[in-house]
Amino acid sequence: MFNDWLNLYKRIREGVTKSELTCPECSSGGSVDFQYVGSAEKRIGYLDIWCTSCNKGVHFSRVSIPEGFSLISFDDPDQILVARIPNFEQVVPQEGM
């Protein structure tokens, strides 16, 4: 399953809309959301991707944030933890990947 989340990451970077994304865990269409968090100046940070239906997702750290994508600044922890990104169950790579 983790590889399917990697494929979602690639599609997000290509600029597909949220409505075009399907959850690899529960197959729910249009329920995948994501948020970049990082430095607006350096455009480096992390990306969380999650499903609003099954509450599973992934966390990718140390990613470049493409121009044109919104981000939450590291300097705004309240927005990161409370207002935008839910406490989702993280999908992790399986041993041997």
N, C-alpha and C positions, 0 to 999 in steps of 0.2 A: 504493500500500500504506500509506503514512503515514496517510492519512485513515482507514483501517480501524483503525489503532492509536488514533487520536483517538476513534473510536467506542467502543473498549474502555475508554478513560479515562472517557468519559461513563457507560458501564455500571457501571464500578467505583464511581464516585461515587454512582450510584443504589442501590448496595448489593447487586448480584448476587453470588452466590458464585463462588469460583474454578472450581468444577466446571461452571459455566454458560458459561465463557469459552472461545472457540475461537481458536487462533492464526491471524492473518491471513496468515502466511507459509506455514505447512505444513499448515494446516487440522486440526491435532491438537486434539481436544477434551479439556478438563480439564487441559491442560498449561501454561496461562498462570498465572504467578505475579506478584506485585507487592509493592512495599514503599515506604512513605512514610518519608522521612528529614527531620528538621527540628527545630524548636524546640517542645518540649512546651508551653511557656508561651504562645507566640504562635500556634501551630498553622499555621506557614508553613514551607515547605521544598521538597523535590522528590519526585517519584514516578518510580520505575523499574518498568517492566512488561517481562517477558520470557517467552519460551517455553522450558520445560525440555526440549522435544524437539529443536528446531532451533537453540536458543541465540541467537535474534534477539530484539530488543526495542527499547524507546524510553526516553528520559529526558526528563521534563518538569520544568523548573525553575520556581521561584517559584510554587508552587501552594499553595492553602489546603488544610489537612489537616482533613477533616470530623471532628467529634466521633464517637467510637465506633470510629474506625479506629486501629489500633496504629501506632506510629511508633518509629523508632530515633532517638535523640537525636544531634544534631551532636556532642555531647560524647563519643560512643562510637565512634571511627573504626575500631577493631578489628572491631566487630560489623558495621559498614557494609561494609567491604572484604573481610573474610574469612569471617565466619560466615553471612551471609545473602544478599547480592546477588552473583551470579556475574558473571564478566567476559564479558558477552554482546556480540554484534555489533549495533551500533546501526543502526536503520533511520532514515533522515533524509528530510526532505521533498525532493521532486524540484524542480528548477529550474522556475520559472514557477507555482508553487503560490500 
